[in-house]
Amino acid sequence: MTDAVDVTLTINGERRALRIAPFETLLTSLRDRLGLTAAKRGCNQGVCGACSVLMDGRPARACLSLAADCVDQDITTVEGLSTPLALSPLQAAMVRAGAIQCGFCTPGMLISLTALLQECPQPTRDHIRTAISGNICRCTGYQKIVEAVADMVAASAA
């Protein structure tokens, strides 16, 4: 690789050393080099939200982020939201509500909603809708996603 750079990224709490091209996106590093395929390559222009990850707890588009610029960031992908034996409460709520159809947008939705719940543990339906407004879904119509989160929040408050 010509003009490759060595970087160490912190992904899902684990430091990962990579040799990459300086212009390589975080999405390419995650999917093609590290095998973390939850973040999807959708529009590749930062519009659809399918490639979303958390960077220092805030949603970010991996398709627009250069991997070399992410060295000092704590990156969380959907793979880091659960354990091999248990889904996160949010993931489980989405499954229970039938809020997943084709699944292409689901990782981006989960990332956006995880960030919302960290910032606002008792969001309203309007907060939920706003949080996922940057994620395009062509299958669910969004309603079951909103219901899944609202039901989970209500159950945790009870």
Secondary structure as UniProt FT lines:
FT   TURN            2..3
FT   STRAND          5..11
FT   TURN            12..13
FT   STRAND          14..20
FT   TURN            22..23
FT   HELIX           26..28
FT   HELIX           29..33
FT   TURN            50..51
FT   STRAND          52..55
FT   TURN            56..57
FT   STRAND          58..61
FT   TURN            62..64
FT   HELIX           67..70
FT   TURN            71..72
FT   STRAND          74..76
FT   HELIX           78..80
FT   TURN            84..85
FT   HELIX           89..96
FT   TURN            97..98
FT   HELIX           106..119
FT   HELIX           125..131
FT   TURN            132..134
FT   HELIX           143..157
//
